[in-house]
Amino acid sequence: MASALVIAAALGALFNFITQNVTEVINVAPEYQARLQPLIGKVISWLPIEEPPSLREFVGQFDFSTIISRLASSLASIAGNASIISIYVIFLFLEQRSFGPKIKAMTRGTDSSKNIFEIISEINADTRTYIGIKTLTSAITGLVSFGIMAAIGLDFAAFWGVLIFFLNFIPTVGSILATIFPSLLSLLAFDTPLPIVGIIGGVVATQVLVGNVLEPRLMGNSLNLSPLVILLSLSFWGALWGVTGMFLCVPITVITMIICSHFPQTRPFAVLLSSNGRIRGKKKLEA
């Protein structure tokens, strides 16, 4: 119960932080809007095409405030989904104490009790490994990116650092979005190229080093999921559950592969989900 209260307090503080920063960003949006239109006009003038009237009309109607408001709505959705997921996790932890006796009671007098506990143990180990390492690498990415943005002087550096932390939990797409948002803001915030290059280069380099070097070293082959399967899972669960599905797609796929690997009838499906075709599950259970 104490851990539940700590998590609830942390989520409340986080939601407060996001709300305050989003409000401040919306308040300064007109200032960025004023900088955006000349920038778009300058980019258009560089292009080797004659500017059509429709393009000029688009530039005039481009509303940065609307974009920020929609982004704020998306962030509120992410925060709300994170709260729901945390509540589920809290209840799962509370239920864990009685889960073992329930399994024993259900399988009493059979040989499958040990195998079921092996499946549960493997699921717990892999999901804890994934969540723990992903939290660590996302925190490193967010903190380093915050340090770079704050040192150069980008507005709302702490807010973007928190956003980068959360977006890195979404496979592939999240890291791209986490790079785009502060990079675009840097184009509007600075008039000289040096700080813009510093922010874009620093944030991109952090994502590449942590995501492609540090995280694979820490994770190793513990998940053994095919990259294509991760992308398909991201699309499927994202379409089904929105942002929540994007956050949960990897744990759900890992659990599915582990369960399938322990049944002879579904073991080929687990092999298809895996990265290298080598499955740890034992062929002991009969469907």
Number of C-alpha atoms within 10 A of each C-alpha: 10 7 10 16 11 11 16 16 12 12 17 14 12 14 16 12 14 21 16 12 16 20 14 12 19 18 12 11 19 14 14 18 16 13 16 20 18 13 15 14 15 11 10 16 12 8 9 7 8 8 12 8 9 9 12 14 10 10 17 13 10 15 17 18 18 12 13 17 16 12 14 19 13 13 18 16 15 19 19 15 17 17 17 13 14 16 15 12 13 18 12 12 15 13 11 11 10 10 13 14 11 11 15 16 11 11 14 11 9 9 11 16 16 13 15 17 14 15 19 15 11 17 19 13 12 18 18 13 16 19 14 13 17 19 16 15 21 25 18 17 27 28 19 17 30 23 17 21 27 16 12 16 15 21 15 17 21 20 19 23 26 21 20 28 25 22 23 25 21 22 19 15 14 19 22 16 16 25 23 15 14 25 23 12 17 23 20 17 18 14 11 9 10 10 19 23 14 16 26 21 15 19 25 18 15 19 25 14 12 16 19 11 11 14 16 13 11 15 16 10 11 13 20 19 21 16 14 12 16 18 16 13 20 25 15 15 20 18 13 12 13 16 19 20 20 24 25 19 24 25 17 14 21 22 19 15 26 23 19 21 26 24 18 16 13 14 20 16 14 24 19 15 25 23 17 12 14 12 19 11 20 14 13 12 15 9 8
